[in-house]
Amino acid sequence: MVYNYLILAYILMSWFPNARESSIGQFIGRLVEPYLSIFRRFIPPIGGVLDLSPIVAFIALRFIQSGVMYLLDMLFSLFR
């Protein structure tokens, strides 16, 4: 969940001038940008402005979270 909030904060920072250039913006960018760049390779911005890759990144992260929770549930149910 924390990573979801970091991605959201990074997206919202793009709406404010120079927010991503601040020390907090650069820190969040170092954490989030490697993950988002995976999706940006396959999903170009619409009209050169609207970047939809974070939406796909959120959906992929949700599937990953669900899969990990399912695997942990199966693993712990073996020990009951």
HELIX and SHEET records of a PDB file:
HELIX    1   1 VAL A    2  MET A   13  1                                  12    
HELIX    2   2 SER A   23  ARG A   40  1                                  18    
HELIX    3   3 SER A   53  LEU A   78  1                                  26    
END                                                                             
